[in-house]
Amino acid sequence: MTSPLTYPSLKCILENLEATRRLHITARTPSLQKINNQIPLRFDSISINSDSLKINELSIEFRWSYMYFSQMEYLMKRNISGSPDEKMEKLLNKYFCGRSNLHVDTLDLGPGTVPAMNIKLRVNSLKPSVDHYFEPALFLLHPDSFPLKTLKTTVIGPETYEHPVVKSAETLILSIGPDEPPIPLETIKKLTNTTVVFHYLQYPMTKFDVIGLTKYLRANPSEHSTIYNITSEHFLCVHNLLFQLGIAFNEFGSELTGVQGRFIPTTFRLLIPTDEAKTQIQVYGIVETDQWRLVIKVVK
């Protein structure tokens, strides 16, 4: 006869189960729930929108009076009553409320869908898939989340750049629409994040002083370790900036053989000397799965 699993064994098994499977199993067994509530629950990603919730690979959608659960090839339909807000509240209560040890690698919160729930998530990255301002989501985040590894947000004005969450994030992604005013060079200089990404949503894009930024880095290389990225799904946004840089610094063309990534064909690659003998500025464009990227960084 097989011996029952010990408490340490059960705890070890639960701790290593994928989060949604673990929730499904423990929901049916009161004895496991006691153990489960003592173990941190870790999610790769959580996405909350007005009519859907996605937890790792589990997708839950509201359609009329039904709630659809799908994961891999598995699909289930259940009746659920109430308004969209009430449905979401029931769902979030089921998965998250009453727990103090929820860890999320990436949180995606849709605009206008911040649930009025008493939950605190320990989050590494706040990256909404639909571009909007980050601040309404902050009350869901546990203080241990800060500084964030990655923050993605739109810009509502100069106050965005002064926000402590923006200033402290390791990687800052700024989503910039076609009607946004140009970001002043003085503002860019003050961004001290490890990586700053200026993501342009449409073409034609607002003006970006890429020449001024590069000249500033040449004169002050030791003051800035920030890596600057300009990205867009629109090729011309990145191509035109690379062309400007290539014309302005054409004597510093380089193969950049040590750089990883797939270079954008027929575009300039530059290795620009600075006013300090031991540093240079790399400038290049790379092709990614769903976007184009221009990189400007000081290297030794």
C-alpha positions as CSV (number, residue, x, y, z in Angstrom):
1,M,0.0,0.0,0.0
2,T,1.4,3.4,-1.0
3,S,2.1,5.8,1.9
4,P,0.3,9.1,1.9
5,L,2.3,12.2,0.9
6,T,3.8,14.1,3.8
7,Y,3.1,17.8,4.3
8,P,6.6,18.8,2.9
9,S,6.0,16.6,-0.2
10,L,2.5,18.1,-0.8
11,K,3.9,21.6,-0.4
12,C,6.7,20.9,-2.8
13,I,4.3,19.6,-5.4
14,L,2.0,22.5,-5.1
15,E,4.8,25.0,-5.2
16,N,6.0,23.6,-8.6
17,L,2.6,23.3,-10.2
18,E,1.7,25.8,-12.9
19,A,-0.4,28.5,-11.2
20,T,-3.8,28.0,-13.0
21,R,-3.6,24.2,-12.6
22,R,-2.8,24.6,-8.9
23,L,-5.8,26.8,-8.4
24,H,-8.0,24.3,-10.2
25,I,-6.8,21.4,-8.1
26,T,-6.8,23.1,-4.7
27,A,-10.3,24.6,-5.2
28,R,-11.8,21.1,-4.8
29,T,-9.9,20.0,-1.8
30,P,-10.2,21.9,1.6
31,S,-7.1,20.2,3.0
32,L,-5.0,21.3,0.1
33,Q,-6.3,24.8,0.3
34,K,-4.8,25.2,3.8
35,I,-1.4,24.3,2.4
36,N,-1.9,26.3,-0.8
37,N,-2.7,29.5,1.0
38,Q,0.7,29.4,2.7
39,I,2.7,29.1,-0.5
40,P,3.4,32.1,-2.8
41,L,1.4,31.9,-6.0
42,R,3.5,32.9,-9.1
43,F,2.0,34.0,-12.4
44,D,4.0,34.6,-15.6
45,S,1.3,37.1,-16.8
46,I,-2.1,38.4,-15.9
47,S,-4.2,40.5,-18.3
48,I,-7.4,42.2,-17.1
49,N,-9.8,43.8,-19.6
50,S,-13.4,44.9,-19.4
51,D,-14.7,41.6,-20.8
52,S,-11.9,39.1,-20.3
53,L,-9.2,37.8,-18.0
54,K,-6.1,36.0,-19.0
55,I,-3.9,34.2,-16.4
56,N,-0.9,32.6,-18.0
57,E,-2.3,30.5,-20.8
58,L,-5.9,30.4,-19.4
59,S,-8.3,32.7,-21.1
60,I,-11.7,33.6,-19.7
61,E,-14.1,35.7,-21.8
62,F,-17.6,37.0,-21.0
63,R,-20.2,36.7,-23.8
64,W,-23.8,37.5,-23.0
65,S,-24.7,35.4,-20.0
66,Y,-21.9,32.9,-20.5
67,M,-18.3,32.7,-19.4
68,Y,-15.9,30.8,-21.7
69,F,-12.7,29.2,-20.3
70,S,-10.0,28.1,-22.8
71,Q,-6.5,26.7,-22.3
72,M,-4.5,25.0,-25.0
73,E,-7.2,22.8,-26.7
74,Y,-9.5,22.8,-23.7
75,L,-12.8,24.8,-23.9
76,M,-15.5,25.1,-21.3
77,K,-18.7,27.2,-21.1
78,R,-20.5,28.3,-17.9
79,N,-23.6,30.4,-17.1
80,I,-22.8,33.5,-15.1
81,S,-25.2,36.3,-14.2
82,G,-24.7,40.0,-13.4
83,S,-23.2,43.1,-15.1
84,P,-19.7,42.9,-16.7
85,D,-18.3,44.6,-13.6
86,E,-20.0,42.1,-11.3
87,K,-18.8,39.2,-13.4
88,M,-15.2,40.4,-13.2
89,E,-15.5,41.0,-9.5
90,K,-16.7,37.4,-9.0
91,L,-13.8,36.1,-11.1
92,L,-11.1,38.1,-9.4
93,N,-12.5,37.1,-6.0
94,K,-12.3,33.5,-6.9
95,Y,-8.6,33.7,-8.0
96,F,-7.0,36.4,-6.0
97,C,-8.8,37.7,-2.9
98,G,-7.7,36.7,0.5
99,R,-4.2,36.0,-0.6
100,S,-1.2,38.1,0.4
101,N,1.5,36.4,-1.6
102,L,0.6,36.9,-5.2
103,H,3.6,37.3,-7.6
104,V,3.2,38.4,-11.2
105,D,5.9,38.8,-13.7
106,T,3.9,40.9,-16.2
107,L,0.6,42.7,-15.5
108,D,-1.5,44.0,-18.4
109,L,-4.4,46.2,-17.2
110,G,-6.8,47.5,-19.9
111,P,-7.9,51.2,-19.8
112,G,-10.9,51.9,-17.6
113,T,-10.8,48.3,-16.2
114,V,-9.2,48.8,-12.8
115,P,-11.2,46.6,-10.5
116,A,-12.3,47.9,-7.1
117,M,-10.7,44.9,-5.3
118,N,-8.7,44.6,-2.1
119,I,-5.8,42.8,-3.7
120,K,-2.1,43.6,-3.8
121,L,0.1,42.0,-6.5
122,R,3.9,41.9,-6.4
123,V,4.6,42.8,-10.0
124,N,7.9,42.9,-12.0
125,S,6.6,44.6,-15.1
126,L,3.5,46.8,-15.8
127,K,3.0,46.6,-19.6
128,P,-0.5,47.3,-20.9
129,S,-1.1,45.9,-24.4
130,V,-3.5,48.8,-25.1
131,D,-1.6,52.0,-24.7
132,H,-2.8,54.2,-21.8
133,Y,-1.5,55.9,-18.7
134,F,-0.1,53.7,-16.0
135,E,-1.1,55.5,-12.8
136,P,-4.7,54.1,-12.3
137,A,-3.1,50.6,-11.9
138,L,-0.8,51.5,-9.1
139,F,-3.2,50.8,-6.2
140,L,-3.2,47.1,-7.2
141,L,0.6,46.9,-6.8
142,H,2.2,45.8,-3.6
143,P,5.0,48.2,-2.3
144,D,7.5,45.4,-2.9
145,S,6.9,45.8,-6.6
146,F,9.0,49.0,-6.8
147,P,11.2,49.8,-8.5
148,L,9.6,48.1,-11.5
149,K,11.7,46.2,-13.9
150,T,9.6,47.4,-16.8
151,L,7.0,50.2,-17.1
152,K,5.1,51.0,-20.2
153,T,2.9,54.1,-20.3
154,T,1.7,57.0,-22.4
155,V,2.7,60.5,-21.6
156,I,0.1,63.0,-20.3
157,G,2.4,65.9,-19.8
158,P,5.7,67.0,-18.2
159,E,4.6,65.5,-14.9
160,T,4.9,62.0,-16.3
161,Y,8.7,62.3,-16.4
162,E,8.8,63.5,-12.8
163,H,6.7,60.6,-11.4
164,P,8.8,58.5,-9.0
165,V,7.6,55.3,-10.5
166,V,8.6,56.5,-14.0
167,K,12.0,57.7,-12.8
168,S,12.8,54.5,-10.9
169,A,11.8,51.9,-13.4
170,E,14.7,49.8,-14.8
171,T,13.3,49.9,-18.3
172,L,10.9,52.7,-19.3
173,I,8.7,52.3,-22.4
174,L,7.0,55.6,-23.5
175,S,4.2,55.1,-26.1
176,I,4.0,58.2,-28.2
177,G,1.0,59.0,-30.4
178,P,0.9,61.2,-33.6
179,D,-0.6,64.1,-31.7
180,E,2.0,64.2,-28.9
181,P,4.3,67.2,-28.8
182,P,8.0,66.5,-29.4
183,I,9.9,65.4,-26.3
184,P,12.4,68.2,-25.4
185,L,16.1,67.2,-25.4
186,E,16.4,68.6,-21.9
187,T,13.7,66.1,-20.7
188,I,15.5,63.2,-22.4
189,K,18.7,64.1,-20.7
190,K,17.0,63.8,-17.3
191,L,15.8,60.2,-17.9
192,T,18.3,58.0,-15.9
193,N,16.6,54.6,-16.4
194,T,18.9,51.8,-17.5
195,T,16.9,51.6,-20.8
196,V,14.5,54.1,-22.3
197,V,12.3,53.1,-25.2
198,F,10.4,55.7,-27.2
199,H,7.7,53.7,-29.0
200,Y,6.1,55.6,-31.9
201,L,2.6,54.4,-32.6
202,Q,2.0,55.9,-36.1
203,Y,3.8,57.4,-39.1
204,P,4.4,60.2,-39.6
205,M,5.8,60.5,-36.1
206,T,6.4,63.6,-34.1
207,K,9.9,65.1,-34.3
208,F,12.6,63.5,-32.3
209,D,16.0,65.3,-31.9
210,V,18.1,62.3,-32.5
211,I,21.1,64.4,-33.8
212,G,21.0,66.6,-30.7
213,L,20.9,63.5,-28.4
214,T,23.9,61.9,-30.1
215,K,25.9,65.2,-30.0
216,Y,25.1,65.5,-26.3
217,L,26.2,61.9,-25.6
218,R,29.5,62.6,-27.5
219,A,30.2,65.5,-25.2
220,N,29.1,63.9,-22.0
221,P,29.6,60.1,-22.4
222,S,30.5,59.3,-18.7
223,E,27.3,61.0,-17.4
224,H,24.9,58.6,-19.2
225,S,24.8,54.9,-19.1
226,T,21.2,54.9,-20.4
227,I,20.6,52.8,-23.6
228,Y,18.2,54.7,-25.9
229,N,15.8,52.8,-28.1
230,I,13.3,54.2,-30.7
231,T,10.8,51.6,-31.9
232,S,7.8,51.4,-34.2
233,E,5.8,49.0,-36.2
234,H,6.2,51.5,-39.0
235,F,9.5,51.1,-40.9
236,L,9.9,54.7,-42.0
237,C,9.8,56.0,-38.3
238,V,13.1,54.2,-37.6
239,H,14.6,54.3,-41.2
240,N,14.3,58.1,-41.4
241,L,16.0,58.7,-38.1
242,L,18.8,56.3,-39.1
243,F,19.2,58.2,-42.3
244,Q,19.5,61.5,-40.5
245,L,22.2,60.0,-38.2
246,G,24.0,58.5,-41.2
247,I,24.2,61.8,-43.0
248,A,25.3,63.7,-39.9
249,F,28.0,61.2,-38.9
250,N,28.8,59.5,-42.2
251,E,32.5,59.4,-41.5
252,F,32.0,57.0,-38.6
253,G,30.4,54.1,-40.5
254,S,31.2,50.7,-39.0
255,E,30.2,47.0,-39.5
256,L,29.6,46.6,-35.7
257,T,30.6,43.0,-36.0
258,G,30.2,42.3,-32.2
259,V,26.6,43.5,-32.0
260,Q,23.9,40.8,-31.6
261,G,20.7,41.1,-33.7
262,R,19.5,41.2,-37.3
263,F,20.5,44.6,-38.8
264,I,18.0,46.5,-40.9
265,P,19.4,46.0,-44.5
266,T,21.0,49.0,-46.3
267,T,20.8,51.3,-43.3
268,F,23.7,53.1,-41.6
269,R,25.6,51.5,-38.8
270,L,27.8,53.9,-36.8
271,L,30.6,53.8,-34.2
272,I,31.0,57.4,-33.1
273,P,34.0,58.5,-31.0
274,T,33.3,60.7,-28.0
275,D,35.2,63.4,-26.2
276,E,36.6,60.7,-23.9
277,A,39.2,58.4,-25.4
278,K,37.9,55.2,-24.0
279,T,34.2,55.5,-25.0
280,Q,32.2,55.3,-28.3
281,I,28.6,55.5,-29.3
282,Q,27.0,52.6,-31.2
283,V,24.1,53.5,-33.5
284,Y,22.3,50.8,-35.5
285,G,18.9,49.5,-36.5
286,I,17.6,46.0,-36.0
287,V,14.6,44.0,-37.3
288,E,12.4,42.3,-34.7
289,T,9.4,40.0,-35.1
290,D,6.8,42.8,-34.9
291,Q,8.7,46.1,-35.0
292,W,11.8,48.0,-36.0
293,R,14.3,49.3,-33.5
294,L,17.0,52.0,-33.5
295,V,19.6,51.7,-30.7
296,I,21.9,54.5,-29.4
297,K,24.2,53.6,-26.6
298,V,27.6,54.5,-25.1
299,V,30.1,51.7,-25.0
300,K,33.6,51.3,-23.7
